[in-house]
């Protein structure tokens, strides 16, 4: 599926330097040895980074931008590197040029200073790595495609990066049940192509599908564009293989749809963001590939009409409705300005993308036509276009999927991924535009209206602590006041771990901390992420 990569052993020449720390000096190693340059199959090379050689500004170290202190983990030694070389021969990466991309999130907002990246191919290799790291008290940062939005996939300090890039094998696929079993490092788009060739689809689709890994998707409980139709990964993931912090391989990789024996342990790891264990394989239920797919892109005169169109849509399209997405006018302006994408409809305050997926071409077309006549006739929609051809469908979806890319080109982005009652979904965008005024370049709102999920984004020329102070905790307090969630699908990672209390009571947070202590007593797995810092 994905081309494999074999690296020659690096030359372990190093010098001491002062690591990224706040409030303490920590020794760390920088390696002068250079291993082979990765080929085009290397996911880490495809997902961007902090390369200053290309003329882009260097990303500030996370430990310099945020008030975080390094925990008392060990520092990687020459002996440790030799041990890793025995476990994963030829796949110990110490070349600073290669590590640069893996240390920076794709949004270029956080940067660690890890100096070692390991590329295991099997769960057994992951087990040996984690067992060794626990014995040596070495912190580990699991990393998939590095497409996360909250700084959960990159080191905060010098944690060892454990990459799943080479764990990219499809283990099995059953053509009757549609159950796919694969390793965690399979790229989502590659998996989609694999099952589509067999007349199935994945229940998950994301804008980052060309880079993200299925293991990372499960670890963050990614929502995505098909959530409205197929629901959460908590329902479609049937089983997991997970390696615990002490190296124990937990084989719960069942392919059964019904298994009511004991606790459903896989649910502990779905959405745990690599803090409880490293997901190494996934069993997932794939629905049949729809025979008829239609996409309508519509303009609406106001958000009230967006809501009324959704209600009409649910009633008239029913079982064939698979996606209902919205974006505001500023989103459209940004994808036009930065990406040169053009709107297929006349300028409107809001835009809606509706997808239908069914088994009958004529049946679906008739239902969609009746719906469009209804919403156009009563003024809920002012203009629209429909695509059935695959290439045109992709063009319409690009207007929605590439909003995040356009925002990243507009400057520094403050991102908020929140769940709210649908009737209040856009109110916060309006309030923030008034609150921020000229402090922000743009305040935009878009997202999965069918799921009650708002992506609120604020752009500025550069990071500003004063602007952050105006945004937070205001956004979280406002969301909590509506009994919403401060993270609908992106997770908590590093950036949001301190605000978990706005969505969960103290008793729930305490129980989470107890589970973490039970499964990872030394705290070596993805430290500084997901849970609030403890004294």
FIKE-140891 format. One record per residue (C-alpha): z, y, x. Coordinates in pm, whole numbers, padded with zeros to 5 digits, always signed. Example, Ala and Ser with C-alpha at 12.3 -4.5 7.8 and 13.67 -1.06 7.14 Angstrom:
! residues 2
+00780-00450+01230
+00714-00106+01367
END
This chain:
! residues 535
+00000+00000+00000
+00114+00258+00252
+00007+00235+00614
+00285+00119+00841
+00396+00297+01156
+00521+00147+01480
+00672+00373+01745
+00730+00291+02110
+01082+00315+02240
+01186+00671+02324
+01303+00772+02671
+01670+00846+02636
+01706+01154+02847
+01942+01408+02701
+02147+01713+02766
+02459+01844+02597
+02439+02144+02372
+02660+02310+02117
+02587+02176+01769
+02558+02373+01447
+02913+02426+01333
+03123+02681+01151
+03468+02746+01285
+03459+02468+01546
+03254+02369+01849
+03111+02019+01831
+02922+01852+02113
+02587+01705+02026
+02289+01564+02213
+01937+01693+02234
+01685+01440+02350
+01419+01528+02604
+01240+01194+02559
+00929+01191+02343
+00830+00892+02129
+00485+00831+01988
+00345+01094+01751
+00343+00957+01393
+00017+00876+01221
-00103+00988+00878
+00096+00716+00702
+00425+00879+00799
+00575+01029+00485
+00803+01258+00683
+00499+01416+00845
+00338+01478+00507
+00628+01653+00340
+00644+01971+00544
+00922+02108+00761
+01040+02401+00965
+00774+02411+01233
+00777+02750+01395
+00468+02668+01597
+00263+02729+01284
+00387+03084+01258
+00641+03022+00982
+00992+03165+01026
+01266+02925+01131
+01501+02818+00854
+01863+02922+00903
+02102+02638+00976
+02294+02526+00669
+02624+02555+00855
+02547+02919+00937
+02439+03017+00586
+02713+02836+00393
+03091+02810+00451
+03108+02441+00546
+03296+02272+00830
+03195+01954+01010
+03417+01656+00926
+03564+01454+01217
+03279+01206+01256
+03180+01066+01594
+02887+01205+01792
+02593+00979+01874
+02614+00850+02232
+02367+00683+02466
+02537+00352+02387
+02481+00412+02015
+02112+00472+02074
+02089+00148+02269
+02256-00035+01980
+02013+00117+01728
+01720+00019+01949
+01838-00342+01930
+01860-00323+01550
+01528-00144+01484
+01328-00182+01807
+01065+00089+01852
+01180+00277+01542
+01451+00503+01683
+01313+00858+01669
+01461+01123+01900
+01163+01352+01955
+01265+01705+01841
+00915+01773+01707
+00938+01476+01470
+01298+01546+01377
+01220+01905+01285
+01050+01814+00956
+01323+01566+00861
+01598+01825+00918
+01456+02081+00671
+01420+02051+00294
+01072+02115+00156
+01190+02439-00007
+01287+02558+00343
+01632+02671+00230
+01862+02434+00423
+01842+02287+00774
+02050+02034+00959
+02049+01947+01329
+02027+01569+01335
+01895+01433+01663
+01839+01072+01561
+01620+00923+01287
+01607+00550+01217
+01325+00371+01034
+01437+00029+00909
+01195-00204+00729
+01438-00437+00551
+01771-00437+00374
+01907-00652+00656
+01825-00382+00909
+01989-00119+00687
+02293-00347+00665
+02322-00375+01043
+02283+00002+01082
+02552+00088+00827
+02793-00174+00954
+02761-00031+01303
+02792+00330+01181
+03106+00253+00985
+03266+00089+01287
+03175+00390+01504
+03255+00648+01230
+02900+00791+01245
+02780+00985+00942
+02449+00880+00783
+02201+01082+00575
+01970+00854+00368
+01627+01013+00325
+01322+00921+00121
+01031+01161+00076
+01254+01468+00129
+01138+01640-00190
+01481+01719-00336
+01567+02060-00480
+01939+02083-00398
+01966+02002-00028
+02074+01643-00081
+01811+01478+00138
+01865+01656+00470
+02163+01663+00708
+02417+01942+00694
+02523+01891+01056
+02418+01610+01293
+02424+01312+01055
+02195+01023+01150
+01886+01027+00928
+01814+00685+00778
+01454+00704+00655
+01309+00458+00402
+00949+00548+00498
+00865+00200+00628
+01032+00019+00337
+00712+00047+00136
+00630-00305+00016
+00563-00418-00341
+00765-00738-00381
+00630-00854-00718
+00468-00745-01042
+00461-00944-01364
+00147-00878-01568
+00301-00991-01899
+00640-00818-01889
+00525-00518-01681
+00825-00552-01448
+00769-00413-01099
+00993-00501-00804
+00944-00299-00487
+01117-00159-00182
+01277+00183-00204
+01033+00359+00030
+00724+00314-00189
+00566+00652-00265
+00564+00722-00641
+00193+00807-00656
+00102+00488-00468
+00311+00283-00710
+00148+00460-01005
-00196+00369-00873
-00085+00010-00816
+00037-00048-01172
-00246+00151-01334
-00495-00086-01172
-00313-00357-01368
-00319-00160-01699
+00040-00034-01682
+00200+00298-01593
+00530+00396-01438
+00783+00547-01683
+00833+00832-01434
+00595+01110-01329
+00680+01411-01110
+00499+01700-00951
+00617+01567-00612
+00472+01218-00675
+00248+01236-00367
+00553+01241-00136
+00867+01129-00320
+00995+00772-00288
+01099+00552-00579
+01436+00488-00416
+01503+00861-00394
+01391+00903-00754
+01647+00645-00864
+01919+00779-00633
+01881+01123-00794
+01807+00990-01146
+01493+01203-01154
+01379+01306-01503
+01021+01424-01478
+00733+01471-01715
+00749+01143-01909
+01117+01160-02002
+01043+01260-02362
+00846+00940-02422
+01009+00680-02196
+01359+00812-02142
+01587+00810-01837
+01569+00583-01534
+01908+00461-01648
+01718+00274-01919
+01400+00170-01738
+01555+00054-01408
+01651-00310-01458
+01804-00388-01122
+01879-00261-00773
+01939-00388-00425
+02190-00161-00252
+02352-00165+00091
+02712-00041+00090
+02878+00164+00361
+03030-00143+00528
+02691-00317+00544
+02741-00541+00239
+02409-00610+00067
+02465-00589-00310
+02183-00792-00468
+02163-00686-00833
+01783-00693-00827
+01747-00862-01164
+01423-00858-01363
+01598-00930-01692
+01583-00677-01975
+01901-00817-02125
+02203-00907-01912
+02543-00847-02068
+02759-01007-01798
+03032-00785-01664
+03000-00425-01554
+02651-00278-01513
+02697-00197-01144
+02349-00052-01092
+02450+00250-01300
+02697+00349-01028
+02412+00405-00784
+02156+00562-01017
+02214+00934-00970
+02471+00889-00692
+02243+01064-00439
+02307+00819-00158
+02681+00882-00148
+02792+00536-00268
+02525+00314-00112
+02168+00308+00015
+01916+00181-00240
+01674-00057-00066
+01483-00213-00358
+01422-00140-00726
+01324-00342-01033
+01169-00120-01300
+01010-00176-01641
+00658-00032-01672
+00502+00041-02014
+00139-00052-02093
-00122+00201-01989
-00225+00417-02288
-00586+00378-02400
-00609+00735-02526
-00460+01038-02350
-00508+01392-02478
-00365+01717-02342
-00352+02042-02538
-00275+02371-02364
-00169+02640-02613
-00066+03006-02614
+00231+03115-02828
+00329+03473-02923
+00705+03418-02872
+00975+03165-02792
+01061+03124-03159
+00703+03005-03210
+00740+02767-02913
+01038+02606-03091
+00863+02593-03429
+00555+02441-03268
+00777+02171-03117
+00928+02089-03456
+00581+02070-03612
+00461+01863-03318
+00734+01603-03358
+00668+01571-03729
+00289+01545-03711
+00230+01361-03382
+00530+01131-03397
+00490+00813-03194
+00200+00938-02977
+00381+01247-02844
+00453+01189-02474
+00521+01536-02329
+00607+01885-02451
+00631+02140-02169
+00660+02519-02180
+00619+02806-01936
+00644+03182-01966
+00380+03444-01880
+00528+03515-01536
+00483+03148-01439
+00115+03172-01526
+00082+03493-01328
+00239+03328-01021
+00019+03015-01024
-00279+03247-01063
-00177+03480-00782
-00058+03226-00525
-00267+02918-00609
-00575+03077-00765
-00542+02866-01079
-00684+03022-01396
-00553+03003-01750
-00788+02828-01994
-00656+03034-02286
-00609+03404-02356
-00306+03578-02209
+00011+03498-02404
+00387+03554-02366
+00440+03176-02361
+00234+02865-02300
+00285+02509-02419
+00141+02187-02278
+00138+01892-02516
+00037+01541-02414
-00032+01251-02649
-00059+00889-02536
-00161+00608-02766
-00376+00301-02817
-00642+00434-03056
-00884+00708-02950
-00999+00800-03301
-00649+00771-03450
-00492+00998-03186
-00775+01252-03200
-00739+01282-03576
-00364+01337-03558
-00399+01596-03282
-00676+01778-03469
-00463+01802-03785
-00169+01932-03584
-00379+02200-03411
-00527+02317-03741
-00176+02352-03880
-00022+02552-03591
-00330+02776-03547
-00356+02837-03918
+00004+02954-03958
+00007+03171-03644
+00246+02962-03434
-00033+02930-03178
-00283+03206-03097
-00523+03018-02869
-00566+02670-02726
-00780+02413-02552
-00783+02032-02553
-00881+01793-02272
-00954+01422-02297
-01151+01375-01975
-00928+01263-01686
-01032+01541-01448
-00977+01811-01711
-00643+01659-01807
-00536+01687-01440
-00650+02050-01430
-00432+02140-01728
-00133+01950-01589
-00172+02132-01256
-00084+02459-01430
+00257+02313-01512
+00316+02082-01214
+00240+02341-00946
+00470+02617-01072
+00736+02517-00818
+00479+02538-00538
+00372+02885-00652
+00733+03000-00662
+00795+02877-00307
+00511+03101-00190
+00662+03404-00363
+00963+03429-00130
+01312+03281-00125
+01378+03091-00448
+01713+03057-00625
+01668+02746-00840
+01867+02641-01144
+01802+02321-01336
+02008+02327-01653
+02036+02153-01990
+02096+02367-02296
+02063+02346-02674
+01689+02404-02729
+01745+02709-02949
+01924+02886-02658
+01693+02756-02384
+01525+03086-02296
+01812+03330-02366
+01947+03308-02013
+01610+03406-01863
+01604+03722-02074
+01964+03808-01988
+01910+03759-01615
+01607+03989-01608
+01831+04263-01745
+02123+04174-01519
+01922+04159-01195
+01672+04438-01248
+01493+04531-00926
+01709+04299-00712
+01472+04012-00795
+01094+03989-00758
+01058+03749-01049
+01282+03573-01300
+01094+03290-01467
+01167+03008-01708
+00978+02686-01768
+01052+02321-01818
+01083+02020-02042
+01156+02174-02380
+01143+01834-02546
+01444+01733-02331
+01630+02066-02354
+01578+02117-01978
+01521+02468-01843
+01402+02536-01488
+01531+02887-01421
+01396+03039-01100
+01465+03372-00934
+01255+03486-00638
+01334+03749-00375
+01177+03857-00047
+01447+03669+00147
+01787+03511+00104
+02052+03760+00000
+02422+03678-00031
+02469+03978-00258
+02199+03855-00498
+02353+03509-00488
+02685+03668-00582
+02526+03827-00889
+02372+03495-00992
+02669+03270-00927
+02896+03183-01091
+02741+03380-01379
+02464+03122-01442
+02715+02834-01441
+02965+03014-01661
+02691+03102-01910
+02569+02742-01915
+02921+02603-01958
+02974+02847-02245
+02686+02678-02428
+02829+02333-02346
+02525+02270-02130
+02485+02092-01796
+02452+02276-01464
+02217+02001-01341
+01976+01842-01586
+01769+01632-01343
+01778+01766-00985
+02127+01637-00908
+02401+01821-00719
+02320+01757-00353
+02473+02006-00112
+02401+02326-00301
+02557+02237-00638
+02845+02009-00540
+03100+02288-00572
+03013+02363-00936
+03049+02012-01078
+03360+02132-01262
+03149+02347-01493
+03005+02029-01647
+03275+01766-01593
+03652+01775-01661
+03900+01736-01372
+03981+01380-01480
+03614+01278-01447
+03578+01445-01105
+03894+01272-00984
+03763+00933-01097
+03436+00998-00913
+03631+01078-00596
+03825+00754-00635
+03501+00556-00667
+03368+00726-00353
+03686+00639-00162
+03666+00276-00279
+03301+00217-00185
+03286+00444+00122
+03643+00481+00256
+03536+00663+00574
+03298+00893+00384
+03005+00825+00616
+02735+00812+00344
+02565+01146+00282
+02877+01357+00345
+02905+01713+00211
+02699+01613-00095
+02750+01559-00472
+03130+01580-00493
+03341+01894-00434
+03502+01929-00092
+03859+01798-00072
+04134+01949+00137
END
